[in-house]
Amino acid sequence: MNMKTLAEAIILQAADDFLDENRSEGDVAFFSGEGFRICSEMAGMNHTEKCEFLDLVGKCAPVSSPEVKRVAAVGSMVSLHV
């Protein structure tokens, strides 16, 4: 397994965990912190793909809570950090 494949798997597993109603703070922290930035760069995602992915994860979350809104907001702020 190469690094790109591993980074993609980490992102997809984190998204699956985040979309669970019993998500933890760690699931939220991944998308709003360095974890997603590092993995998305390793996976070769461009700016648009990062924004679209975070927006999709935020919209698909089962409960619209402050933590979900925080992840969606990070998606709109990715342009400031890319």
N, C-alpha and C positions, 0 to 999 in steps of 0.2 A: 504494500500500500504506500503510495507516495504522499507527500505533504499536502498537495492540493486535494486529494481524495479525503484525507483525514480532516482537513479544515472544513470541507463541505459536509462531512458526516457530523462534525461537532455542531455546525450551524443548524443542520436539520434536526438533530437531537434536541438542541436547545429550543428550537421553535416548537417541537412536539411537547416538550416539558412546559414551555410558556403557555401553550394553548390549553393545558390541563387546568381545570377549575381550582385544583389544589396546588397551584404554582407556589414556588418559594421565592424569597428575596433574591436568591442566587440566580434564578431564571431571569428575573427582571434586570439584575445587575449585569448579566452577560451582554444583553442588548444595549444597555445604556452606558456601558463602560468600554474598557480596552479590549475585552474578550472578542466582541463582535468585530471591532476594527481590525484586530490582528488576523482573525480567522478569515474575514472577508477579503483582506489583501492577499493572504496566502491562497485563497480559492480563486483569485483572479477577478473578483467582482469589480466592476467600474462604479463610478459615482451613482449613475442612474440606477443600476441594479441594486446597490445598497439601499438607496432611498425607497425604491419600489418594494423591496423585501421587507424592510422595517414597517412600511406603511401597511402592507398586506398582513403581517403578523399582528399589528395593532388592531386592524379592522376585524380579524378573524377570532380574536380572543373572546371567550364566552361571556365575560363580564366586563362592562365598561367602568373600570375603576381607575383611581389616580395612577396606579402603577402601569396600566395599559396605556393611558394617555401619555405617560412619561416616555414609554417606548415609541409610540407614534410620533411624539414631538422630537425624539432623537432622530427619527427618519427624516424629518423636515430640516434638521440642523446638520445633517451629514455634510452638506455642501460647505459648511464653515470649517470642516476639519479635513477635507479631501484636497 
